[in-house]
Amino acid sequence: MYLTSAKKEEIFAQYGKDAKNTGSAESQIALFTFRINHLTEHLKKNRKDFGTERALTGLVGKRRRLLDYLKAKDIERYRAIIKQLGIRK
């Protein structure tokens, strides 16, 4: 399995305030980005996997909505997470 609980804790500890802060916008965006990158690599090898393509589209939309929320709420946190994750916008 590509996303173990240890990997999730690592992501939450790095981008959230601590490993138990799983609900912050930054930690959720980081988790979605990790999953998006994994699914993108999968689709490069399996281009006809339409179920994965649909899941990827949904994840990108969720991440976009969270980024829009963060941009409206606190522009500095938005800029910081964009820069840390290397998300182009």
C-alpha positions, 0 to 999 in steps of 0.5 A: 500500500502506498499510503500507510498510516506512518506516511500520513503522520509524516505528512501531517507533522510536516505540513500541519502543526503536529502529527495529530492535526489532521484537519488543517487545510495545509495538511489536507492539501499536502495529503491530496497532493501526495495522492494526486502525484501517486495517481498521476504516475499510475496513469502514466503507465495505465492510460486506460484506467478510467476509474483512477482517472475519475478519482484523480479528477475528484481529488484535484477538485477537492484540493482546488476548493481547499486552496480557494478557501485558504486563499480567501481566509489567509493569503499568506498561508496560501502562498506558503503552502503553494511554495512548499508543495510546488503547486503551480497556479 
